Amino acid sequence: MRQGRHAHGGRSGEGAGREDGRKRPHPQVRAVRAGRPLTVSAAPKLAYPRALLKISGEAFAGERGAGGGLDFGFIDRLAGELKAVAALGVQLGLVVGGGNILRGSAASEQGMDRVSADYMGMLATVINALALQDILEKKGVDTRVMTAIRMEELAEPYIRRRAVRHLEKGRMVIFAGGTGNPYFSTDTAAVLRALEIEAKVILKATNVDGVYTADPKKDPKAKFLSALTFRDALVKGYAVMDANAFGLCQENNLPIVVFNINQPGATARVVAGERVGTIVQ
């Protein structure tokens, strides 16, 4: 996500539901934030019963960022967040990037053939997917990895009907390998998979609180935007996703929620209907 238009900040969208008119968070969500054990009974009415979460590869490196490898502390925390989402009864698919290991576009800029570089980037996403699957399953979350490039010894090949069936059975599905084609980003892969599985929203997990009018680190007058239309995002140049991915969302009326994955319980709060981050629709 381009930092010039999205920025760090303290706006957490904390669900109050008291005097400001926003509804009180569901007990499961409050339990997540308080660190209490979750129960699976009395599931809430979810704003997004089926969702697609897009996580950048850089996030998997923690504070080391792009090219920083795997930060297992971050992955463990992420798995805990995802377990809380599963406890709410959400059918959740994930698309993971690979920039913590290798980004195809960056490698091609160093002289590597773009097609070869992109395929290497796809393999990097598989590494991240397998790492996340391992930790999720150790936490008791039934998980499947499905790849756009066939590698049956490691994961299932992506078949849309099978992916939907996994979700219906309560399994979390991690989609790896991008679209399986060079020149397409994992943002585009995320939107494509979301449309195919009929997800109700794209959750764009970042290390910022949402969309701002400018970078608050450089501009103290930068304002946090809680909501945007697709048109406003395009006209004003807010880089929510790459152009291909964003165009697919706009064409198919698929909303995007940009939020801070580092805020405890944020993912569960979004799917439960709390106002967290920025919604683009």
Secondary structure, 3 states (H helix, E strand, C coil): CCCCCCCCCCCCCCCCCCCCCCCCCCHHHHHHHHCCCCCCCCCCCCCCCEEEEEECHHHHHHHHCCCCCCCHHHHHHHHHHHHHHHHCCCEEEEEECCCCCCCHHHHHHCCCCHHHHHHHHHHHHHHHHHHHHHHHHHCCCCEEEEECCCCCCCCEECCHHHHHHHHHCCCEEEEECCCCCCCCCHHHHHHHHHHHCCCCCEEEEECCCCEECCCCCCCCCCCEECEECHHHHHHCCCCCCCHHHHHHHHHCCCCEEEEECCCCCHHHHHHCCCCCCEEEC
